[in-house]
Amino acid sequence: MKYLVAAVLFLICCVSLFSCSMVKGKGEAEQVAESLFNERIQNGWDNTKEYYSPLFWKSAADDKWKHIQNLVFKAMGKAKSFSLNTWNIQSKVNTNELSGTFVTLVYDVEYEKGNGTETFIIHKPVADSKYSIISHNFNSDLIQELIDKGIEQAASGEGV
């Protein structure tokens, strides 16, 4: 009986320590996303590059990222407010640079022309103490309408 009680207490301690670490990681990742949103609301996209990881820039060229930002702005206007909708946190150990803690945050965002969502995957490598964005996705009906219009123009030969 003594061993059972000790095992249960040990398990409770492990779970509580692990969950405290998870909540701390979520909070640190949220600070990155909220700082980015506040910067965008006040000053646009100009000083936001620092929030993104070198891993983000490996797959997103500067000019293509600018095009995405311009598309979102054209479709939605400026971001006005944001609120966290859902989140998820995972820790992974790989044999490459993708080891560490991954926090997925989904925000409901109010823009000048309508509402949408932005999803971030924010990463903290095992050997680092800093969280940064490795994935950023935009979603709204207005953005999709603008993309569809561009596809129609390209397919019809207009503007080519």
PyMOL commands that set and color helices and strands:
alter all, ss='L'
color gray80, all
select helices_A, chain A and resi 2-43+49-51+54-59+62-76+141-156
alter helices_A, ss='H'
color red, helices_A
select strands_A, chain A and resi 79-92+100-111+115-125+132-139
alter strands_A, ss='S'
color yellow, strands_A
deselect
rebuild
show_as cartoon
